Every structure is written in C-alpha cells, then in structure tokens.
Amino acid sequence: MKVLEIQGGHELKGTIRISGAKNSSVALIPAAILAEDDVTICNVPEVTDTDALSEILEFLGAEVRRASESIVINPRPIENKEIPADLSKKLRASYYFMGSLLGKYKHVEMYFPGGCSIGSRPIDLHLKGFEALGATVEIENDKYVVTANELKGANIYLDFASVGATINIMLAAVKANGVTVIDNAAKEPEIVNVATFLNNMGAKITGAGTSRIKIIGVTKLKGCFHEVIPDRIEAGTYIIAGALMGNYLKIDNIIPEHLEALTSKLSEMKVELEIGDDYLIVNRPDKYKPVNIQTQVFPGFPTDLQQPFMVLTTKCSGKSVIEETIYENRFMHVPYLNKMGANIVISGNKAIIKGPTELMGTEVEATDLRAGASLVIAALMASGTTIIYNIEHILRGYENIVEKLNDVGAKIEIKEI
C-alpha cells in the first residue's frame, strides 16, 4: 500500500507550473473517437484518470501513442464493443464514451461509470438528452445499452446545468441530422475547450460558455491538433496552499479569469495576491479574515475547491460558513480535519468553521480526490508528520503533485507500507 508522508511547517517558495486540465482531458480523449483521422491532444496531464481512458480506447482497438505531454489517437481501427465494468468503473468520466460512441456508431454498450463517492451523481440528464436525439436506453444489470436508428437534432433543456450532460449531449449531437439546441447548458471553461476541439474537427458548435449551445450536425469529422487549457482546479489548490504557507509562491500557466471566484474570496480574506496575464503570486498574510462561501456552477465558487478552501478557513479569526449546493456527500474530509485539530461542525449542507486553530500531523484517509487535496494542504501547514492513506484518489487528478510541491520547499514522500 502506498501512502503520502508529509512533514508540515515548511515555507513554499518558487514556481509551480500548472498542468493541462484533467476535467477537460477526460472528455477530449473519448471525443477523439468521433474523428476519421489521427487526433493530437497536447498539454494532457499524466494522471491515472487519463491513463484509464487511454486503456478504454486501446481496448476498443484505437492506437494510442503518448509522447511527453501529448496523446496521439488513431481511431480508425476501433471496434465498437461492450465496455466492461472493470474498465468503466475506474472513473466517472468513462461515461463520455456513451456520447462519442453513440454519435459515431449509433450504438453503445457499457457498464455504469465509477469515480469518487461524493454523493448521488445520476446520469439521468445524459440519458434524457440521448433519448431526445432519438436514442432508446435500456439498463440491464448496471449495463447501459443505448441505440438509435438515426440521431436527429432536438431542443434539449437541462434541469440542472450539468457539465457532464452538456458535454455528452454535444458529443452525441455533432453528427446528428439537423440542429440541436441545449438550454441551461453548463458554462464551465472545460466545455468551451471541448467545443473548440470538436469545431477544430469540423463540427459546427456555437454558444459554448453560455447557457445556450447550438449544434448543427455534420456528416464527417476530421483529425486535428488541439491544446488542453490549464487546470483551474489544480491551480486553485496550489494557490490555497500558497495562501497558507507561501512566501512569494508563483503559480504559472493559468487563466486568471477562470479563478476569479476563488481570488475574490482570497482578497476578501486579506491574502496577498499579485495577478498577471498568465500567472499569480501569493503570499500568506499575518491574519485571515473569516468568509462565507456557497458552491455554485461556473462562474460561481467551484465545488471542486470547496474542500481545499475549508482548510484555509481554519486559520481565520472567527467563524466561516461553507455551503455545499452541488454534492451532498462532500464533507467526508471534515472528520479528518477535526482529528488534526480543526473546529468544524456540519449542519445539513453547511460546514461551520471556527478559528484560528492549530493543526497537528496524524494519520488520515483520502476519501475522494478533492478531499485528498484538502488533507495535503492541511498536512503542509500542520505541525509534525501526517500520513495520508488511499492516495490513489489524489494521484487521479494531480500530475506530479509530490515533485511540484517538493520543488517549492515542501517535504513529501510516497512510501510503500
């Protein structure tokens, strides 16, 4: 079993370069199926989630070549066959193969996707979108069979602005006959990145990044070259770490506009920030002002940064309140923060944090990806040594996290026990 051992209390100084966005890459890799020729995607993070998707592509017969930060995918040899549970359950984003295989072959069979246990995350909106396009959906013992004689453009309203459903419907609709309109579409930057990728392949998508996306179906998509945007959640995680332990810590290769919900809250807390065109420099302040946050879909405060941000509020002088509106089971890190010395009380979908408190190193467990990130941040500022178990959750989403943090002064090791 692998664990992370972190010695706390070390100042973070230097530069961390942000990798490509995991949440974009995990949609782009399945989307490559739609092309007729080779696709090159660069700035792809080397994390276990992208490895798992490449494994599914190879299972289907695609040729996948990894070169440094790029992936070259040849979809021509693909055989559309059932994606088994042992592959689909490795990550939530395996569901993007539903949209891409349906869009290209009008048929897909795969088992229910996996991922972090952060609450109920049904894919009803995805399936309703497929049905609106003319597909039939059958569920057989956790296996989905989605089939269409013909995919036809439709007007689709999403009851919730779901990132996954928005992307999956786009994948299924790009080669449908006629025009598809997605209303109440999610607006996240990752959706814009996927839409740009599809347009580079020859799709006709407008409105990505707004609540209404229009897709005019095309008959063929060609290969292309595409770059993944910087990972705003990785950037936010390291910025939060810098707000606690940073001494002129530079976070490089970012898009500042993607981080405004976070940086505005940090400024409210009196954290020192210098924001450039594609970088941010953060210094920890002497004292932190308490704040309240409520997670929202983009451009609101991202649910993926709620758990890391909670660690920061333990240093605030007074009471902070964090309200989680997206996932009902995203407070599983709280018992471990309290074990380290935090004073956090859960009331429904709200966490009340009273500070400042001093955190002490101990043994903790990463219950999901962002919970794991929060514990890494807590360990960086805690006194003593922290051991984090279940680190596979962390490695799913943070490329070279150990190397990146050690390069700026942290003391972290992956150990086998």
C-alpha positions as CSV (number, residue, x, y, z in Angstrom):
1,M,0.0,0.0,0.0
2,K,1.3,3.5,-0.9
3,V,0.9,6.4,1.4
4,L,1.9,10.1,1.4
5,E,4.2,11.2,4.3
6,I,4.2,14.9,4.7
7,Q,6.3,16.9,7.2
8,G,4.4,20.1,7.9
9,G,5.5,23.7,8.6
10,H,7.8,24.3,5.5
11,E,7.5,27.5,3.6
12,L,6.5,27.3,-0.1
13,K,8.6,29.5,-2.3
14,G,9.4,29.3,-6.0
15,T,7.2,28.4,-9.1
16,I,4.6,25.8,-9.7
17,R,3.6,25.3,-13.3
18,I,0.1,24.2,-13.8
19,S,-0.7,21.2,-16.0
20,G,-3.5,20.7,-18.5
21,A,-7.0,20.5,-17.1
22,K,-8.0,17.0,-16.0
23,N,-11.7,17.8,-16.3
24,S,-11.1,18.8,-19.9
25,S,-8.8,16.0,-20.9
26,V,-11.1,13.3,-19.7
27,A,-13.8,14.5,-22.2
28,L,-11.3,15.2,-25.0
29,I,-9.9,11.7,-25.1
30,P,-13.2,9.9,-25.6
31,A,-14.3,12.6,-28.0
32,A,-11.4,11.7,-30.3
33,I,-13.4,8.6,-31.3
34,L,-15.6,10.9,-33.5
35,A,-12.7,11.8,-35.8
36,E,-12.0,9.9,-39.0
37,D,-8.2,10.6,-38.8
38,D,-5.5,11.0,-36.2
39,V,-6.0,13.4,-33.4
40,T,-3.2,15.0,-31.4
41,I,-4.1,16.4,-28.0
42,C,-1.3,18.3,-26.2
43,N,-0.9,19.5,-22.6
44,V,-2.6,16.3,-21.3
45,P,-1.8,15.7,-17.7
46,E,-0.2,12.3,-16.8
47,V,-2.7,11.2,-14.1
48,T,-4.4,7.9,-13.6
49,D,-7.7,9.2,-15.0
50,T,-6.2,9.9,-18.4
51,D,-4.4,6.6,-18.3
52,A,-7.7,4.8,-17.6
53,L,-9.4,6.5,-20.6
54,S,-6.5,5.6,-22.9
55,E,-6.9,2.0,-21.7
56,I,-10.5,2.0,-22.8
57,L,-9.5,3.4,-26.2
58,E,-7.0,0.7,-26.6
59,F,-9.5,-1.9,-25.5
60,L,-11.8,-0.7,-28.3
61,G,-8.9,-1.0,-30.8
62,A,-7.6,2.6,-31.1
63,E,-3.9,3.2,-31.5
64,V,-2.8,5.5,-28.7
65,R,0.7,7.0,-28.5
66,R,1.9,9.0,-25.6
67,A,4.7,11.5,-26.1
68,S,5.6,13.8,-23.3
69,E,2.5,15.9,-22.7
70,S,0.8,14.9,-25.8
71,I,-1.5,12.0,-26.8
72,V,-1.9,10.9,-30.5
73,I,-5.0,8.9,-31.1
74,N,-5.7,6.9,-34.3
75,P,-9.5,6.0,-34.1
76,R,-9.6,4.2,-37.4
77,P,-9.1,0.6,-36.1
78,I,-11.8,1.0,-33.4
79,E,-14.3,-1.9,-33.0
80,N,-17.5,-0.7,-31.2
81,K,-17.9,-3.4,-28.5
82,E,-19.2,-3.6,-24.9
83,I,-17.0,-1.6,-22.4
84,P,-16.7,-3.9,-19.4
85,A,-17.2,-3.0,-15.8
86,D,-13.6,-3.3,-14.8
87,L,-12.7,-0.5,-17.2
88,S,-15.7,1.8,-16.9
89,K,-15.7,1.7,-13.1
90,K,-12.2,3.2,-12.8
91,L,-13.5,6.7,-13.2
92,R,-16.7,8.7,-13.6
93,A,-15.6,10.3,-16.9
94,S,-15.8,6.9,-18.7
95,Y,-19.4,8.0,-19.4
96,Y,-18.1,10.3,-22.2
97,F,-17.7,7.1,-24.3
98,M,-21.5,6.9,-24.3
99,G,-21.8,10.2,-26.2
100,S,-18.9,9.6,-28.5
101,L,-19.7,6.0,-29.5
102,L,-23.4,6.9,-29.8
103,G,-22.5,9.9,-32.0
104,K,-20.3,7.8,-34.3
105,Y,-21.8,4.4,-34.4
106,K,-25.4,5.0,-33.1
107,H,-24.9,2.3,-30.6
108,V,-23.1,1.9,-27.3
109,E,-22.9,-0.7,-24.5
110,M,-21.1,0.0,-21.3
111,Y,-21.4,-0.5,-17.6
112,F,-22.1,2.2,-15.0
113,P,-19.2,4.6,-14.6
114,G,-17.2,4.8,-11.4
115,G,-15.4,7.7,-9.7
116,C,-15.4,9.3,-6.3
117,S,-18.2,8.7,-3.8
118,I,-19.1,12.3,-3.2
119,G,-22.8,11.9,-3.4
120,S,-25.6,10.9,-5.7
121,R,-24.5,11.7,-9.3
122,P,-27.1,10.1,-11.6
123,I,-26.7,10.4,-15.3
124,D,-30.4,10.8,-16.0
125,L,-29.8,14.1,-17.8
126,H,-27.3,12.4,-20.1
127,L,-29.8,9.7,-20.9
128,K,-32.7,12.1,-21.4
129,G,-30.6,14.0,-23.8
130,F,-29.8,10.9,-25.8
131,E,-33.5,10.0,-25.9
132,A,-34.4,13.5,-27.1
133,L,-31.9,12.9,-30.0
134,G,-33.8,9.7,-30.9
135,A,-32.0,7.0,-29.0
136,T,-33.5,4.3,-26.8
137,V,-31.9,3.5,-23.5
138,E,-32.0,0.1,-21.8
139,I,-30.5,-0.8,-18.5
140,E,-29.5,-4.4,-17.9
141,N,-27.9,-5.2,-14.5
142,D,-25.8,-1.9,-14.4
143,K,-25.1,-2.1,-18.1
144,Y,-26.4,0.6,-20.4
145,V,-27.4,-0.2,-23.9
146,V,-28.1,3.0,-26.0
147,T,-29.2,2.6,-29.6
148,A,-30.5,4.9,-32.4
149,N,-31.5,4.1,-35.9
150,E,-30.9,7.8,-36.6
151,L,-29.9,10.7,-34.4
152,K,-31.9,13.8,-35.0
153,G,-31.4,17.3,-33.8
154,A,-33.6,18.4,-30.9
155,N,-34.3,21.2,-28.4
156,I,-33.0,19.9,-25.0
157,Y,-33.4,21.7,-21.7
158,L,-31.2,20.6,-18.8
159,D,-33.0,20.7,-15.4
160,F,-29.5,21.3,-13.9
161,A,-26.6,22.9,-15.6
162,S,-24.5,19.7,-15.6
163,V,-21.1,19.7,-17.1
164,G,-21.1,16.0,-17.9
165,A,-24.5,16.1,-19.5
166,T,-23.7,19.2,-21.6
167,I,-20.6,17.6,-23.0
168,N,-22.1,14.2,-23.5
169,I,-25.0,15.6,-25.4
170,M,-22.6,17.7,-27.6
171,L,-20.7,14.5,-28.4
172,A,-23.8,12.7,-29.4
173,A,-25.3,15.6,-31.4
174,V,-22.3,16.8,-33.5
175,K,-23.1,14.2,-36.2
176,A,-26.9,14.1,-35.7
177,N,-29.2,15.3,-38.6
178,G,-30.4,18.8,-38.1
179,V,-29.9,21.3,-35.3
180,T,-29.6,20.6,-31.6
181,V,-30.0,23.4,-29.0
182,I,-29.0,22.8,-25.4
183,D,-30.7,25.2,-23.0
184,N,-29.5,25.8,-19.4
185,A,-26.1,24.4,-20.6
186,A,-23.2,24.4,-18.2
187,K,-20.8,27.3,-18.8
188,E,-17.5,25.9,-17.5
189,P,-14.3,26.6,-19.3
190,E,-13.8,22.9,-19.9
191,I,-17.0,22.9,-22.1
192,V,-15.6,25.7,-24.2
193,N,-12.4,23.7,-24.6
194,V,-14.3,20.6,-25.7
195,A,-16.4,22.6,-28.1
196,T,-13.3,24.2,-29.6
197,F,-11.8,20.7,-30.1
198,L,-14.9,19.5,-31.9
199,N,-15.0,22.6,-34.1
200,N,-11.4,22.0,-35.0
201,M,-12.5,18.6,-36.2
202,G,-15.2,20.2,-38.4
203,A,-18.2,20.4,-36.0
204,K,-20.5,23.4,-36.1
205,I,-21.0,24.5,-32.4
206,T,-21.8,28.0,-31.2
207,G,-22.6,29.4,-27.8
208,A,-20.3,27.2,-25.7
209,G,-19.6,29.1,-22.5
210,T,-23.2,30.5,-22.4
211,S,-26.4,28.9,-21.2
212,R,-27.5,28.1,-24.8
213,I,-25.4,25.9,-27.1
214,K,-26.4,25.4,-30.7
215,I,-25.1,22.4,-32.7
216,I,-25.6,22.0,-36.5
217,G,-25.0,18.4,-37.3
218,V,-22.3,17.4,-39.8
219,T,-21.6,14.1,-41.6
220,K,-17.9,13.8,-41.0
221,L,-15.2,15.0,-38.5
222,K,-11.6,15.0,-39.4
223,G,-8.4,14.7,-37.3
224,C,-6.9,17.8,-35.7
225,F,-4.4,19.2,-33.3
226,H,-5.7,20.6,-30.0
227,E,-4.3,22.0,-26.7
228,V,-5.9,21.4,-23.3
229,I,-6.5,24.5,-21.2
230,P,-4.7,24.9,-17.9
231,D,-6.3,23.1,-14.9
232,R,-8.1,25.8,-12.9
233,I,-8.7,23.3,-10.0
234,E,-5.1,22.3,-9.7
235,A,-4.2,26.0,-9.9
236,G,-6.7,26.8,-7.2
237,T,-5.4,24.0,-4.9
238,Y,-1.8,25.4,-5.1
239,I,-3.0,28.9,-4.7
240,I,-4.8,27.9,-1.5
241,A,-1.6,26.1,-0.3
242,G,0.3,29.3,-1.0
243,A,-2.3,31.4,0.9
244,L,-1.3,29.3,4.0
245,M,2.4,28.7,3.5
246,G,3.5,30.8,0.6
247,N,6.4,33.2,0.5
248,Y,6.2,34.8,-3.0
249,L,4.9,31.5,-4.4
250,K,4.3,31.8,-8.1
251,I,1.5,29.8,-9.8
252,D,2.4,29.8,-13.5
253,N,0.4,28.9,-16.7
254,I,-3.0,29.9,-15.5
255,I,-6.0,31.7,-17.0
256,P,-6.8,34.2,-14.2
257,E,-10.4,34.7,-15.4
258,H,-11.1,31.1,-14.6
259,L,-10.1,31.6,-11.0
260,E,-12.0,34.9,-10.2
261,A,-14.5,33.2,-7.8
262,L,-11.5,32.0,-5.7
263,T,-9.2,35.0,-5.9
264,S,-12.1,37.4,-5.0
265,K,-12.6,35.4,-1.8
266,L,-8.9,35.3,-1.0
267,S,-8.7,39.1,-1.4
268,E,-11.7,39.3,1.0
269,M,-9.7,37.2,3.5
270,K,-6.7,39.7,3.1
271,V,-4.5,37.2,1.3
272,E,-1.8,39.0,-0.7
273,L,-2.1,38.3,-4.4
274,E,-0.4,39.6,-7.5
275,I,-2.2,38.6,-10.6
276,G,-0.5,38.8,-14.1
277,D,-1.6,37.8,-17.5
278,D,-0.9,34.1,-17.1
279,Y,0.4,33.8,-13.5
280,L,-0.4,34.6,-9.9
281,I,1.9,35.3,-7.0
282,V,0.6,34.5,-3.5
283,N,1.9,35.4,0.0
284,R,0.4,34.3,3.3
285,P,-0.8,37.2,5.4
286,D,-0.3,37.7,9.1
287,K,-4.0,37.4,9.8
288,Y,-7.0,36.0,7.9
289,K,-10.5,37.5,7.8
290,P,-13.3,34.9,8.0
291,V,-15.5,34.5,4.9
292,N,-18.6,32.6,3.8
293,I,-18.8,30.7,0.5
294,Q,-21.5,28.9,-1.4
295,T,-20.6,26.4,-4.1
296,Q,-22.2,27.1,-7.5
297,V,-21.8,26.2,-11.1
298,F,-19.4,28.3,-13.1
299,P,-18.7,31.2,-12.8
300,G,-19.6,30.7,-9.1
301,F,-17.3,29.2,-6.5
302,P,-16.3,25.7,-7.7
303,T,-17.4,22.6,-5.7
304,D,-14.0,21.1,-6.5
305,L,-12.2,23.8,-4.5
306,Q,-14.6,23.7,-1.5
307,Q,-12.7,21.0,0.4
308,P,-9.2,22.6,-0.1
309,F,-10.6,26.0,0.8
310,M,-12.1,24.7,4.0
311,V,-8.6,24.1,5.3
312,L,-7.8,27.8,4.8
313,T,-10.8,28.8,6.9
314,T,-9.4,27.0,9.9
315,K,-6.8,29.8,10.1
316,C,-9.4,32.6,10.0
317,S,-10.0,34.7,13.2
318,G,-13.7,34.0,13.7
319,K,-16.5,31.9,12.1
320,S,-16.7,31.0,8.4
321,V,-19.5,29.1,6.8
322,I,-19.2,26.9,3.7
323,E,-22.4,25.8,2.0
324,E,-22.2,22.9,-0.5
325,T,-25.0,23.1,-3.0
326,I,-23.7,20.7,-5.7
327,Y,-23.0,17.3,-4.0
328,E,-24.5,16.2,-0.7
329,N,-21.6,14.0,0.4
330,R,-18.7,16.3,0.0
331,F,-17.8,16.8,3.7
332,M,-16.1,13.4,4.2
333,H,-12.8,15.2,4.9
334,V,-14.2,17.0,7.9
335,P,-13.6,14.2,10.5
336,Y,-10.0,14.1,9.5
337,L,-9.5,17.8,9.7
338,N,-11.1,17.7,13.1
339,K,-8.8,14.9,14.0
340,M,-5.9,17.2,13.1
341,G,-7.2,19.9,15.4
342,A,-9.8,21.9,13.4
343,N,-13.1,23.0,14.9
344,I,-15.7,22.2,12.2
345,V,-19.3,21.4,12.7
346,I,-21.6,20.1,10.0
347,S,-25.2,21.2,9.8
348,G,-27.0,19.8,6.8
349,N,-25.2,21.1,3.7
350,K,-23.3,23.7,5.7
351,A,-19.9,23.5,7.5
352,I,-19.3,26.0,10.3
353,I,-15.6,26.5,10.9
354,K,-14.4,28.4,14.0
355,G,-10.8,29.6,14.0
356,P,-8.0,30.0,14.2
357,T,-6.9,26.5,15.2
358,E,-3.6,24.8,15.0
359,L,-3.4,21.6,13.1
360,M,-1.3,18.7,14.1
361,G,0.0,15.8,12.0
362,T,-1.6,12.5,12.3
363,E,-2.9,9.6,10.2
364,V,-5.8,10.5,7.8
365,E,-7.5,9.0,4.8
366,A,-8.3,10.5,1.4
367,T,-11.9,9.6,0.8
368,D,-12.1,11.2,-2.7
369,L,-9.9,13.3,-5.0
370,R,-10.5,16.8,-3.6
371,A,-10.8,15.5,0.0
372,G,-7.3,14.2,-0.6
373,A,-6.1,17.6,-1.8
374,S,-7.5,19.2,1.3
375,L,-5.6,16.8,3.5
376,V,-2.4,17.5,1.6
377,I,-2.8,21.2,2.2
378,A,-3.7,20.6,5.9
379,A,-0.6,18.5,6.3
380,L,1.6,21.2,4.7
381,M,0.8,23.6,7.4
382,A,0.4,21.2,10.4
383,S,3.0,20.7,13.0
384,G,4.7,17.3,12.8
385,T,4.2,14.5,10.3
386,T,1.0,13.5,8.5
387,I,0.4,10.1,6.8
388,I,-2.3,10.1,4.1
389,Y,-3.9,6.7,3.1
390,N,-5.8,5.9,-0.1
391,I,-3.6,8.3,-2.1
392,E,-4.8,6.8,-5.4
393,H,-7.6,9.3,-5.2
394,I,-5.1,12.2,-5.2
395,L,-3.0,10.7,-8.0
396,R,-6.2,10.5,-10.1
397,G,-6.2,14.3,-10.5
398,Y,-2.9,16.0,-9.7
399,E,0.0,15.4,-12.0
400,N,3.4,15.1,-10.3
401,I,2.0,16.6,-7.1
402,V,4.9,15.3,-5.0
403,E,7.5,16.7,-7.3
404,K,5.8,20.0,-7.7
405,L,5.4,20.7,-4.0
406,N,8.9,19.4,-3.1
407,D,10.4,21.7,-5.7
408,V,9.0,24.7,-3.8
409,G,10.1,23.6,-0.4
410,A,7.6,21.0,0.9
411,K,8.7,17.8,2.4
412,I,6.6,15.0,0.9
413,E,7.3,11.4,0.1
414,I,5.3,8.5,-1.4
415,K,6.1,5.5,0.8
416,E,5.2,1.8,0.5
417,I,4.0,0.3,3.7
